Amino acid sequence: MNKTILSIKSLLHKANSSCGRPLVSLMFGLFVLSCSSSTEETNQMESYYIESLGLAQTTLDSTKNFAHKYNKYVFKTPGAQKDVYYQPTMSNLRNAFETFGYKLIGWESDEY
């Protein structure tokens, strides 16, 4: 009986030393990959929308910087203007400019 327990322990030790570390490494690698791929699935337009919600509580310079950043993204990203977050973000942006006494005329103008 003692020999049976000893051989099971040695078998488990061999399995752990030969497969345990690579298995743990594989599982850790898969975990890291799953975390990195989930960040890519974030909708950038949603992020801009969330950021636009607080624009009226910032400064005019911050609102202008956001407008330039958003403008660049919208015109470089196909289909951005059809995204569900486009119009609400634009509305928030217009409202923020109105809070500072400016009117958003168009994207080509540097005058807000």
MMTF fields as JSON, N, C-alpha, C and O atoms, coordinates in Angstrom:
{
  "mmtfVersion": "1.0.0",
  "mmtfProducer": "UNKNOWN",
  "numBonds": 447,
  "numAtoms": 448,
  "numGroups": 112,
  "numChains": 1,
  "numModels": 1,
  "chainsPerModel": [1],
  "groupsPerChain": [112],
  "chainIdList": ["A"],
  "bondAtomList": [4, 2, 8, 6, 12, 10, 16, 14, 20, 18, 24, 22, 28, 26, 32, 30, 36, 34, 40, 38, 44, 42, 48, 46, 52, 50, 56, 54, 60, 58, 64, 62, 68, 66, 72, 70, 76, 74, 80, 78, 84, 82, 88, 86, 92, 90, 96, 94, 100, 98, 104, 102, 108, 106, 112, 110, 116, 114, 120, 118, 124, 122, 128, 126, 132, 130, 136, 134, 140, 138, 144, 142, 148, 146, 152, 150, 156, 154, 160, 158, 164, 162, 168, 166, 172, 170, 176, 174, 180, 178, 184, 182, 188, 186, 192, 190, 196, 194, 200, 198, 204, 202, 208, 206, 212, 210, 216, 214, 220, 218, 224, 222, 228, 226, 232, 230, 236, 234, 240, 238, 244, 242, 248, 246, 252, 250, 256, 254, 260, 258, 264, 262, 268, 266, 272, 270, 276, 274, 280, 278, 284, 282, 288, 286, 292, 290, 296, 294, 300, 298, 304, 302, 308, 306, 312, 310, 316, 314, 320, 318, 324, 322, 328, 326, 332, 330, 336, 334, 340, 338, 344, 342, 348, 346, 352, 350, 356, 354, 360, 358, 364, 362, 368, 366, 372, 370, 376, 374, 380, 378, 384, 382, 388, 386, 392, 390, 396, 394, 400, 398, 404, 402, 408, 406, 412, 410, 416, 414, 420, 418, 424, 422, 428, 426, 432, 430, 436, 434, 440, 438, 444, 442],
  "bondOrderList": [1, 1, 1, 1, 1, 1, 1, 1, 1, 1, 1, 1, 1, 1, 1, 1, 1, 1, 1, 1, 1, 1, 1, 1, 1, 1, 1, 1, 1, 1, 1, 1, 1, 1, 1, 1, 1, 1, 1, 1, 1, 1, 1, 1, 1, 1, 1, 1, 1, 1, 1, 1, 1, 1, 1, 1, 1, 1, 1, 1, 1, 1, 1, 1, 1, 1, 1, 1, 1, 1, 1, 1, 1, 1, 1, 1, 1, 1, 1, 1, 1, 1, 1, 1, 1, 1, 1, 1, 1, 1, 1, 1, 1, 1, 1, 1, 1, 1, 1, 1, 1, 1, 1, 1, 1, 1, 1, 1, 1, 1, 1],
  "groupList": [{"groupName": "MET", "atomNameList": ["N", "CA", "C", "O"], "elementList": ["N", "C", "C", "O"], "formalChargeList": [0, 0, 0, 0], "bondAtomList": [1, 0, 2, 1, 3, 2], "bondOrderList": [1, 1, 2], "singleLetterCode": "M", "chemCompType": "L-PEPTIDE LINKING"}, {"groupName": "ASN", "atomNameList": ["N", "CA", "C", "O"], "elementList": ["N", "C", "C", "O"], "formalChargeList": [0, 0, 0, 0], "bondAtomList": [1, 0, 2, 1, 3, 2], "bondOrderList": [1, 1, 2], "singleLetterCode": "N", "chemCompType": "L-PEPTIDE LINKING"}, {"groupName": "LYS", "atomNameList": ["N", "CA", "C", "O"], "elementList": ["N", "C", "C", "O"], "formalChargeList": [0, 0, 0, 0], "bondAtomList": [1, 0, 2, 1, 3, 2], "bondOrderList": [1, 1, 2], "singleLetterCode": "K", "chemCompType": "L-PEPTIDE LINKING"}, {"groupName": "THR", "atomNameList": ["N", "CA", "C", "O"], "elementList": ["N", "C", "C", "O"], "formalChargeList": [0, 0, 0, 0], "bondAtomList": [1, 0, 2, 1, 3, 2], "bondOrderList": [1, 1, 2], "singleLetterCode": "T", "chemCompType": "L-PEPTIDE LINKING"}, {"groupName": "ILE", "atomNameList": ["N", "CA", "C", "O"], "elementList": ["N", "C", "C", "O"], "formalChargeList": [0, 0, 0, 0], "bondAtomList": [1, 0, 2, 1, 3, 2], "bondOrderList": [1, 1, 2], "singleLetterCode": "I", "chemCompType": "L-PEPTIDE LINKING"}, {"groupName": "LEU", "atomNameList": ["N", "CA", "C", "O"], "elementList": ["N", "C", "C", "O"], "formalChargeList": [0, 0, 0, 0], "bondAtomList": [1, 0, 2, 1, 3, 2], "bondOrderList": [1, 1, 2], "singleLetterCode": "L", "chemCompType": "L-PEPTIDE LINKING"}, {"groupName": "SER", "atomNameList": ["N", "CA", "C", "O"], "elementList": ["N", "C", "C", "O"], "formalChargeList": [0, 0, 0, 0], "bondAtomList": [1, 0, 2, 1, 3, 2], "bondOrderList": [1, 1, 2], "singleLetterCode": "S", "chemCompType": "L-PEPTIDE LINKING"}, {"groupName": "HIS", "atomNameList": ["N", "CA", "C", "O"], "elementList": ["N", "C", "C", "O"], "formalChargeList": [0, 0, 0, 0], "bondAtomList": [1, 0, 2, 1, 3, 2], "bondOrderList": [1, 1, 2], "singleLetterCode": "H", "chemCompType": "L-PEPTIDE LINKING"}, {"groupName": "ALA", "atomNameList": ["N", "CA", "C", "O"], "elementList": ["N", "C", "C", "O"], "formalChargeList": [0, 0, 0, 0], "bondAtomList": [1, 0, 2, 1, 3, 2], "bondOrderList": [1, 1, 2], "singleLetterCode": "A", "chemCompType": "L-PEPTIDE LINKING"}, {"groupName": "CYS", "atomNameList": ["N", "CA", "C", "O"], "elementList": ["N", "C", "C", "O"], "formalChargeList": [0, 0, 0, 0], "bondAtomList": [1, 0, 2, 1, 3, 2], "bondOrderList": [1, 1, 2], "singleLetterCode": "C", "chemCompType": "L-PEPTIDE LINKING"}, {"groupName": "GLY", "atomNameList": ["N", "CA", "C", "O"], "elementList": ["N", "C", "C", "O"], "formalChargeList": [0, 0, 0, 0], "bondAtomList": [1, 0, 2, 1, 3, 2], "bondOrderList": [1, 1, 2], "singleLetterCode": "G", "chemCompType": "PEPTIDE LINKING"}, {"groupName": "ARG", "atomNameList": ["N", "CA", "C", "O"], "elementList": ["N", "C", "C", "O"], "formalChargeList": [0, 0, 0, 0], "bondAtomList": [1, 0, 2, 1, 3, 2], "bondOrderList": [1, 1, 2], "singleLetterCode": "R", "chemCompType": "L-PEPTIDE LINKING"}, {"groupName": "PRO", "atomNameList": ["N", "CA", "C", "O"], "elementList": ["N", "C", "C", "O"], "formalChargeList": [0, 0, 0, 0], "bondAtomList": [1, 0, 2, 1, 3, 2], "bondOrderList": [1, 1, 2], "singleLetterCode": "P", "chemCompType": "L-PEPTIDE LINKING"}, {"groupName": "VAL", "atomNameList": ["N", "CA", "C", "O"], "elementList": ["N", "C", "C", "O"], "formalChargeList": [0, 0, 0, 0], "bondAtomList": [1, 0, 2, 1, 3, 2], "bondOrderList": [1, 1, 2], "singleLetterCode": "V", "chemCompType": "L-PEPTIDE LINKING"}, {"groupName": "PHE", "atomNameList": ["N", "CA", "C", "O"], "elementList": ["N", "C", "C", "O"], "formalChargeList": [0, 0, 0, 0], "bondAtomList": [1, 0, 2, 1, 3, 2], "bondOrderList": [1, 1, 2], "singleLetterCode": "F", "chemCompType": "L-PEPTIDE LINKING"}, {"groupName": "GLU", "atomNameList": ["N", "CA", "C", "O"], "elementList": ["N", "C", "C", "O"], "formalChargeList": [0, 0, 0, 0], "bondAtomList": [1, 0, 2, 1, 3, 2], "bondOrderList": [1, 1, 2], "singleLetterCode": "E", "chemCompType": "L-PEPTIDE LINKING"}, {"groupName": "GLN", "atomNameList": ["N", "CA", "C", "O"], "elementList": ["N", "C", "C", "O"], "formalChargeList": [0, 0, 0, 0], "bondAtomList": [1, 0, 2, 1, 3, 2], "bondOrderList": [1, 1, 2], "singleLetterCode": "Q", "chemCompType": "L-PEPTIDE LINKING"}, {"groupName": "TYR", "atomNameList": ["N", "CA", "C", "O"], "elementList": ["N", "C", "C", "O"], "formalChargeList": [0, 0, 0, 0], "bondAtomList": [1, 0, 2, 1, 3, 2], "bondOrderList": [1, 1, 2], "singleLetterCode": "Y", "chemCompType": "L-PEPTIDE LINKING"}, {"groupName": "ASP", "atomNameList": ["N", "CA", "C", "O"], "elementList": ["N", "C", "C", "O"], "formalChargeList": [0, 0, 0, 0], "bondAtomList": [1, 0, 2, 1, 3, 2], "bondOrderList": [1, 1, 2], "singleLetterCode": "D", "chemCompType": "L-PEPTIDE LINKING"}, {"groupName": "TRP", "atomNameList": ["N", "CA", "C", "O"], "elementList": ["N", "C", "C", "O"], "formalChargeList": [0, 0, 0, 0], "bondAtomList": [1, 0, 2, 1, 3, 2], "bondOrderList": [1, 1, 2], "singleLetterCode": "W", "chemCompType": "L-PEPTIDE LINKING"}],
  "groupTypeList": [0, 1, 2, 3, 4, 5, 6, 4, 2, 6, 5, 5, 7, 2, 8, 1, 6, 6, 9, 10, 11, 12, 5, 13, 6, 5, 0, 14, 10, 5, 14, 13, 5, 6, 9, 6, 6, 6, 3, 15, 15, 3, 1, 16, 0, 15, 6, 17, 17, 4, 15, 6, 5, 10, 5, 8, 16, 3, 3, 5, 18, 6, 3, 2, 1, 14, 8, 7, 2, 17, 1, 2, 17, 13, 14, 2, 3, 12, 10, 8, 16, 2, 18, 13, 17, 17, 16, 12, 3, 0, 6, 1, 5, 11, 1, 8, 14, 15, 3, 14, 10, 17, 2, 5, 4, 10, 19, 15, 6, 18, 15, 17],
  "groupIdList": [1, 2, 3, 4, 5, 6, 7, 8, 9, 10, 11, 12, 13, 14, 15, 16, 17, 18, 19, 20, 21, 22, 23, 24, 25, 26, 27, 28, 29, 30, 31, 32, 33, 34, 35, 36, 37, 38, 39, 40, 41, 42, 43, 44, 45, 46, 47, 48, 49, 50, 51, 52, 53, 54, 55, 56, 57, 58, 59, 60, 61, 62, 63, 64, 65, 66, 67, 68, 69, 70, 71, 72, 73, 74, 75, 76, 77, 78, 79, 80, 81, 82, 83, 84, 85, 86, 87, 88, 89, 90, 91, 92, 93, 94, 95, 96, 97, 98, 99, 100, 101, 102, 103, 104, 105, 106, 107, 108, 109, 110, 111, 112],
  "secStructList": [7, 2, 2, 2, 2, 2, 2, 2, 2, 2, 2, 2, 2, 2, 2, 0, 0, 0, 0, 0, 2, 2, 2, 2, 2, 2, 2, 2, 2, 2, 2, 2, 2, 2, 2, 2, 2, 2, 2, 2, 6, 1, 7, 2, 2, 2, 2, 2, 2, 2, 2, 2, 6, 6, 4, 4, 4, 1, 7, 2, 2, 2, 2, 2, 2, 2, 2, 2, 2, 2, 2, 2, 2, 2, 2, 2, 1, 6, 6, 4, 4, 4, 1, 6, 6, 2, 2, 2, 2, 2, 2, 2, 2, 2, 2, 2, 2, 2, 2, 6, 6, 7, 7, 7, 7, 7, 1, 1, 7, 1, 7, 7],
  "xCoordList": [0.813, 0.0, 0.861, 0.563, 1.9, 2.795, 3.455, 3.654, 3.794, 4.411, 3.418, 3.807, 2.126, 1.108, 0.966, 0.883, 0.939, 0.825, 2.055, 1.945, 3.212, 4.456, 4.486, 4.927, 4.036, 4.074, 3.038, 3.284, 1.894, 0.901, 1.457, 1.292, 2.121, 2.715, 3.792, 3.872, 4.615, 5.678, 5.09, 5.61, 4.01, 3.348, 2.756, 2.9, 2.088, 1.536, 2.638, 2.479, 3.751, 4.881, 5.443, 5.745, 5.584, 6.08, 5.114, 5.531, 3.827, 2.827, 2.851, 2.758, 2.976, 3.015, 4.25, 4.161, 5.399, 6.63, 6.711, 7.319, 6.123, 6.211, 5.051, 5.247, 3.858, 2.693, 2.167, 1.531, 2.415, 1.826, 2.217, 1.357, 3.511, 3.963, 3.519, 3.022, 3.682, 3.198, 1.684, 1.2, 0.943, -0.508, -0.887, -1.767, -0.23, -0.494, -0.1, -0.812, 1.016, 1.453, 0.454, 0.156, -0.055, -1.051, -2.32, -2.874, -2.773, -3.976, -3.767, -4.657, -2.604, -2.301, -2.262, -2.782, -1.645, -1.596, -2.971, -3.252, -3.834, -5.206, -5.968, -6.759, -5.729, -6.371, -5.929, -6.759, -4.639, -4.123, -4.703, -5.098, -4.758, -5.319, -6.8, -7.27, -7.531, -8.956, -9.176, -10.13, -8.321, -8.441, -8.1, -8.778, -7.069, -6.672, -7.681, -7.881, -8.313, -9.289, -10.576, -11.28, -10.909, -12.143, -12.032, -13.047, -10.831, -10.689, -10.838, -11.25, -10.521, -10.66, -12.123, -12.459, -12.99, -14.391, -15.146, -16.317, -14.488, -15.122, -15.433, -14.573, -16.647, -17.07, -16.485, -16.803, -15.633, -14.988, -16.02, -15.867, -17.068, -18.097, -18.799, -19.158, -18.991, -19.593, -18.683, -19.159, -17.39, -16.433, -16.498, -16.474, -16.579, -16.712, -18.019, -18.048, -19.081, -20.373, -20.277, -20.721, -19.703, -19.573, -18.731, -19.054, -17.655, -16.813, -17.575, -17.386, -18.431, -19.161, -20.207, -20.629, -20.624, -21.638, -21.186, -22.015, -19.912, -19.406, -18.757, -18.146, -18.873, -18.187, -18.638, -17.813, -19.901, -20.406, -19.833, -19.847, -19.336, -18.749, -17.237, -16.582, -16.683, -15.246, -15.013, -15.826, -13.914, -13.587, -13.827, -14.024, -13.806, -13.95, -12.796, -13.006, -11.583, -10.429, -10.583, -10.258, -11.078, -11.3, -12.351, -12.216, -13.384, -14.443, -13.911, -14.24, -13.085, -12.47, -11.561, -11.583, -10.769, -9.874, -10.673, -10.304, -11.765, -12.617, -13.183, -13.199, -13.649, -14.244, -13.236, -13.585, -11.997, -10.963, -10.695, -10.592, -10.583, -10.316, -11.474, -11.259, -12.685, -13.878, -14.024, -14.339, -13.797, -13.869, -12.899, -13.27, -11.686, -10.668, -11.1, -10.954, -11.631, -12.072, -13.233, -13.234, -14.219, -15.421, -15.08, -15.613, -14.199, -13.904, -12.893, -12.75, -12.197, -11.262, -11.878, -11.292, -13.05, -13.67, -14.916, -15.908, -14.872, -16.056, -17.253, -17.132, -18.392, -19.622, -19.809, -20.801, -18.868, -18.969, -20.212, -20.835, -20.575, -21.733, -23.053, -24.099, -23.013, -24.217, -24.338, -25.34, -23.323, -23.323, -24.415, -24.712, -25.005, -26.093, -25.633, -26.457, -24.338, -23.822, -23.421, -23.095, -23.441, -22.988, -23.862, -23.352, -25.165, -26.06, -26.115, -26.058, -26.224, -26.222, -24.914, -24.929, -23.792, -22.509, -22.464, -21.997, -22.952, -22.997, -23.905, -23.587, -25.001, -25.918, -25.233, -25.35, -24.531, -23.791, -22.718, -22.492, -22.062, -21.01, -21.603, -21.057, -22.713, -23.386, -23.823, -23.634, -24.402, -24.853, -23.684, -23.808, -22.558, -21.382, -20.898, -20.586, -20.832, -20.405, -21.382, -20.967, -22.662, -23.661, -23.506, -23.762, -23.091, -22.839, -21.75, -21.795, -20.776, -19.671, -19.952, -19.091, -21.166, -21.54, -21.132, -21.07, -20.853, -20.455, -21.459, -22.215, -21.445, -22.313, -21.456, -20.608, -21.686, -20.966, -21.594, -22.735, -20.825, -21.352, -21.124, -22.052, -19.922, -19.585, -18.219, -17.454, -17.922, -16.656, -15.452, -14.346, -15.644, -14.494, -14.003, -12.843, -14.841, -14.487, -13.732, -14.057, -12.731, -12.007, -12.69, -12.282, -13.727, -14.442, -15.612, -16.532, -15.554, -16.622, -17.397, -18.368],
  "yCoordList": [-1.18, 0.0, 1.25, 2.204, 1.261, 2.394, 2.639, 3.786, 1.563, 1.697, 2.297, 3.072, 1.943, 2.475, 3.983, 4.734, 4.425, 5.855, 6.579, 7.663, 6.005, 6.611, 6.727, 7.747, 5.723, 5.782, 6.771, 7.401, 6.925, 7.912, 9.317, 10.194, 9.527, 10.831, 11.15, 12.273, 10.167, 10.427, 10.648, 11.454, 9.936, 10.137, 11.544, 12.213, 11.998, 13.348, 14.398, 15.427, 14.142, 15.073, 15.164, 16.257, 14.043, 14.045, 14.776, 15.55, 14.525, 15.197, 16.703, 17.494, 17.093, 18.513, 19.179, 20.27, 18.54, 19.164, 19.167, 20.071, 18.197, 18.174, 18.91, 19.498, 18.896, 19.528, 20.721, 21.603, 20.767, 21.796, 23.202, 24.063, 23.443, 24.793, 25.221, 26.336, 24.376, 24.792, 25.022, 25.918, 24.205, 24.369, 25.692, 26.398, 26.028, 27.305, 28.461, 29.462, 28.334, 29.376, 29.554, 30.677, 28.45, 28.507, 29.201, 30.049, 28.845, 29.458, 30.958, 31.761, 31.331, 32.748, 33.501, 34.612, 32.897, 33.518, 33.726, 34.781, 32.729, 32.865, 33.955, 34.687, 34.059, 35.108, 36.493, 37.387, 36.668, 37.958, 38.299, 39.44, 37.323, 37.569, 37.914, 38.777, 37.259, 37.562, 38.969, 39.641, 39.413, 40.777, 41.805, 42.827, 41.554, 42.526, 42.593, 43.668, 41.503, 41.539, 42.212, 42.77, 42.176, 42.812, 44.327, 45.0, 44.89, 46.333, 46.808, 47.946, 45.981, 46.348, 46.401, 47.061, 45.719, 45.668, 46.92, 47.092, 47.79, 49.004, 49.916, 50.159, 50.416, 51.311, 52.693, 53.317, 53.169, 54.47, 55.595, 56.568, 55.466, 56.498, 56.588, 57.679, 55.46, 55.473, 56.198, 56.941, 55.99, 56.677, 58.188, 58.958, 58.606, 60.04, 60.58, 61.679, 59.827, 60.259, 60.46, 61.482, 59.494, 59.575, 60.797, 61.513, 61.018, 62.181, 63.481, 64.463, 63.495, 64.713, 65.103, 66.259, 64.16, 64.453, 65.522, 66.276, 65.598, 66.55, 67.789, 68.568, 67.99, 69.119, 70.477, 71.377, 70.636, 71.928, 72.299, 73.474, 71.332, 71.604, 71.823, 72.011, 71.8, 72.009, 73.445, 74.327, 73.677, 74.998, 75.04, 74.009, 76.258, 76.411, 75.722, 75.085, 75.845, 75.188, 73.672, 73.026, 73.11, 71.662, 71.241, 70.201, 72.04, 71.734, 71.832, 70.999, 72.848, 72.979, 71.781, 71.229, 71.391, 70.237, 68.973, 68.182, 68.789, 67.628, 67.696, 66.693, 68.882, 69.046, 68.696, 68.025, 69.14, 68.823, 67.32, 66.723, 66.721, 65.277, 64.479, 63.53, 64.869, 64.175, 64.368, 63.424, 65.585, 65.89, 64.998, 64.409, 64.908, 64.085, 62.622, 61.967, 62.111, 60.719, 60.475, 59.498, 61.377, 61.196, 61.147, 60.315, 62.033, 62.085, 61.041, 60.803, 60.423, 59.344, 57.964, 56.975, 57.877, 56.587, 56.407, 57.11, 55.473, 55.23, 54.803, 53.95, 55.397, 55.037, 55.69, 55.43, 56.537, 57.156, 58.028, 58.086, 58.697, 59.589, 58.822, 59.409, 57.535, 56.698, 55.971, 55.306, 56.099, 55.446, 56.055, 57.245, 55.24, 55.707, 56.796, 57.567, 56.871, 57.861, 59.173, 60.141, 59.218, 60.424, 61.632, 62.653, 61.535, 62.677, 63.116, 64.316, 62.187, 62.627, 63.329, 64.274, 62.865, 63.495, 64.892, 65.832, 65.029, 66.346, 67.291, 68.47, 66.792, 67.603, 68.078, 69.248, 67.198, 67.571, 68.61, 69.538, 68.443, 69.371, 70.756, 71.768, 70.796, 72.077, 72.756, 73.959, 71.981, 72.531, 73.081, 74.117, 72.385, 72.852, 74.185, 75.103, 74.297, 75.563, 76.686, 77.816, 76.382, 77.396, 77.854, 79.016, 76.946, 77.292, 78.359, 79.214, 78.304, 79.262, 80.476, 81.339, 80.538, 81.689, 81.582, 82.596, 80.378, 80.161, 79.241, 78.52, 79.287, 78.412, 77.578, 78.108, 76.28, 75.388, 75.518, 75.109, 76.1, 76.365, 75.171, 74.71, 74.681, 73.564, 73.015, 73.621, 71.887, 71.223, 71.891, 71.815, 72.539, 73.112, 74.396, 74.77, 75.062, 76.35, 76.168, 75.292, 76.995, 77.004, 77.928, 78.019, 78.613, 79.529, 78.78, 78.331, 78.662, 77.996, 79.043, 78.734],
  "zCoordList": [0.0, 0.0, 0.0, -0.718, 0.775, 0.821, -0.528, -0.927, -1.229, -2.545, -3.531, -4.404, -3.4, -4.295, -4.093, -5.065, -2.847, -2.55, -3.05, -3.622, -2.846, -3.291, -4.806, -5.333, -5.502, -6.964, -7.503, -8.531, -6.844, -7.268, -7.053, -7.902, -5.908, -5.644, -6.665, -7.162, -6.977, -7.949, -9.34, -10.111, -9.663, -10.949, -11.038, -12.062, -9.967, -9.943, -10.012, -10.669, -9.339, -9.374, -10.793, -11.271, -11.453, -12.839, -13.766, -14.628, -13.58, -14.416, -14.17, -15.108, -12.898, -12.565, -13.138, -13.702, -13.0, -13.485, -15.008, -15.581, -15.668, -17.13, -17.803, -18.866, -17.223, -17.845, -17.061, -17.64, -15.771, -14.919, -15.301, -15.486, -15.423, -15.75, -17.146, -17.308, -18.151, -19.474, -19.507, -20.2, -18.751, -18.714, -18.062, -18.553, -16.964, -16.296, -17.211, -17.283, -17.901, -18.834, -19.974, -20.38, -20.479, -21.547, -21.064, -21.764, -19.881, -19.339, -19.101, -19.379, -18.592, -18.371, -19.7, -19.801, -20.721, -22.041, -22.631, -23.201, -22.499, -23.005, -22.256, -22.851, -20.962, -20.168, -20.646, -20.812, -20.864, -21.334, -22.702, -22.941, -23.596, -24.93, -24.859, -25.6, -23.985, -23.884, -23.338, -23.731, -22.452, -21.92, -22.985, -23.093, -23.768, -24.782, -25.918, -26.483, -26.268, -27.361, -26.934, -27.776, -25.649, -25.199, -25.261, -25.444, -25.115, -25.209, -26.646, -26.87, -27.613, -29.012, -29.432, -30.415, -28.707, -29.056, -28.601, -28.941, -27.838, -27.361, -28.538, -29.384, -28.593, -29.645, -29.375, -28.363, -30.276, -30.098, -30.083, -29.345, -30.893, -30.911, -29.556, -29.113, -28.908, -27.575, -26.595, -25.737, -26.716, -25.848, -26.059, -25.098, -27.325, -27.607, -27.038, -26.485, -27.166, -26.623, -25.11, -24.586, -24.42, -22.963, -22.575, -21.627, -23.319, -23.049, -23.313, -22.595, -24.335, -24.703, -23.661, -23.611, -22.837, -21.829, -20.836, -20.327, -20.557, -19.575, -20.167, -19.435, -21.47, -22.102, -21.57, -21.412, -21.298, -20.828, -19.46, -19.091, -18.71, -17.4, -17.48, -16.455, -18.696, -18.86, -19.308, -19.03, -19.994, -20.512, -22.013, -22.657, -22.561, -24.008, -24.731, -25.763, -24.202, -24.826, -24.852, -25.848, -23.761, -23.725, -24.742, -25.385, -24.884, -25.845, -27.267, -28.112, -27.54, -28.867, -29.159, -30.259, -28.17, -28.36, -28.652, -29.52, -27.926, -28.174, -29.59, -30.303, -29.999, -31.33, -32.42, -33.391, -32.272, -33.272, -33.31, -34.382, -32.132, -32.046, -32.652, -33.407, -32.317, -32.804, -34.311, -35.036, -34.775, -36.201, -36.987, -38.002, -36.518, -37.181, -37.237, -38.269, -36.124, -36.081, -37.048, -37.796, -37.024, -37.841, -39.332, -40.066, -39.774, -41.194, -41.648, -42.848, -40.718, -41.086, -40.925, -41.365, -40.304, -40.026, -40.889, -40.697, -41.835, -42.671, -41.823, -40.943, -42.095, -41.403, -40.047, -39.366, -39.646, -38.312, -38.201, -37.141, -39.273, -39.217, -39.171, -38.895, -39.435, -39.364, -38.027, -37.765, -37.189, -35.884, -34.997, -35.102, -34.131, -33.258, -32.288, -31.797, -32.006, -31.068, -31.745, -31.059, -33.07, -33.772, -33.454, -32.994, -33.69, -33.47, -32.002, -31.732, -31.047, -29.637, -29.24, -28.45, -29.788, -29.488, -30.081, -29.437, -31.317, -31.951, -31.164, -31.008, -30.681, -29.883, -28.605, -28.241, -27.932, -26.723, -27.037, -26.261, -28.182, -28.592, -28.874, -28.435, -29.603, -29.882, -28.58, -28.405, -27.68, -26.395, -25.577, -24.924, -25.617, -24.872, -25.439, -24.68, -26.763, -27.36, -27.025, -26.769, -27.027, -26.677, -25.228, -24.912, -24.35, -22.954, -22.849, -21.965, -23.753, -23.75, -24.635, -24.806, -25.197, -26.009, -27.466, -28.16, -27.947, -29.331, -30.009, -29.357, -31.34, -32.101, -33.049, -33.766, -33.042, -33.95, -35.327, -35.544, -36.268, -37.605, -38.522, -39.185, -38.561, -39.429, -39.103, -38.352, -39.66, -39.369, -40.017, -39.482, -41.151, -41.856, -41.195, -41.372, -40.455, -39.869, -38.562, -37.76, -38.358, -37.074, -36.089, -34.931, -36.54, -35.658, -35.02, -35.703, -33.741, -33.019, -32.32, -31.629]
}
